[in-house]
């Protein structure tokens, strides 16, 4: 978050939701009663009140529940009224490998400072450490989640904030793992500054619209660092997706904006930094694709605007499938990639302009910063390797260099429509 909120609570004890509200892209309703009306209920392992369930039962709307350090083992906690639950010293809520730990079933609930552990794996339910079920204006912040099946699960929720949580799992297979932060049929969710690892998908959205995902680190997840489907009008900024099984997948979605993200070290036979499949009217700007098997795979990504991105040291920097139409790739840097661009279509409608290519062999006689002759980024050998991957063993051979040189002089097989007419002579990014 831009302010980092400095602490989980304000200097005068204002509820966390009120502290966060001004930093969120969506306005959270000021529903918490004035401080004078707020009552504090304290839970501790050795005190008169020893379960969070009982504390919720005794609390009134707007009350604050303080949970002291210790371990709490109790049936699934149902939060059915607007309260703030604050942990002191990260008290442990243990699911004992058998159950969902907490369900938020009321609007305007805040949960922070708790540690959720050991939900156990379920093959018949999407068991979560913390579930928000049909609630609105909730805040889940500064919590820890360890060994959970699903970590935080929002279903039919809206105008909620999920911020600065740490989620760590150790899933060994996709079937026995859930997602770190999972959103289904929700709207206007802000997911910010969380760290997620070891889950099936780090962050997952389905039928979730008008949401903001920013400043998160999602790494070492079994499948995707980020996976979203049918989730229109969302914005993803300044996230890091690193060392995930397949990278990031964006599917069947409209009006996606991805700015300032890093897609790093996603290696494998079917891995990529970012897959765009069946999406329209989306924008990529200022992202870094570094050391991925494939940096960006565009399959049915129509009217894609890709500007000022960096493609560095990838196997395949950019794969354009024939199904991708009317894309525009401008002012991007292509540096130290094995192959910059490959396509399976000789007559693509996507265009390139003003990109920097470290493989460009042209010249700039008028010294205006752009090349005087076009650049054709598709190598003949890249087309052969895309069809017959074992041919990659010849990559550094003299035969391949001769093949590419001949194709540059007399292009016959590489698509003439894939060219940058005015390539940049110098790297665009600093």
ZIRAHU-V857293 format. One line per field, one symbol per residue. phi: phi as a letter, one per 20 degrees, with the letter a starting at -180 (. if undefined). A space follows every 10 residues. Layout:
phi->???
This chain:
phi->.femlmbfcf fdnfgggfff gfeefdfefe dffggfeedd dddbfdefdd cfgffffefd gnfddedfgq dccbggeded bfcddcedml geddelmcbf ebceccfmdc cbndddclfn ecdcbefcfc dddmdcldcc bldcccldfe edcdcldbld cccledcccc fdbffdcdef ddcclcbled dcmeccbmef dfcccblcdl dcdbmedcbl efddfbbbcl cemdcccled dclegcoccd clbcledccm eddcledqgd ebfbddclcc lccdbmecdc ldgcfcddcm eelfdccmed dclefdfbdd fffecmecdc leddclefcf ccbdcfcfdf ccamedcfef debcfelenc fecfddeeeg ffffffecfg fffegeefff fffffffffc fceffffebd fcffecgefe
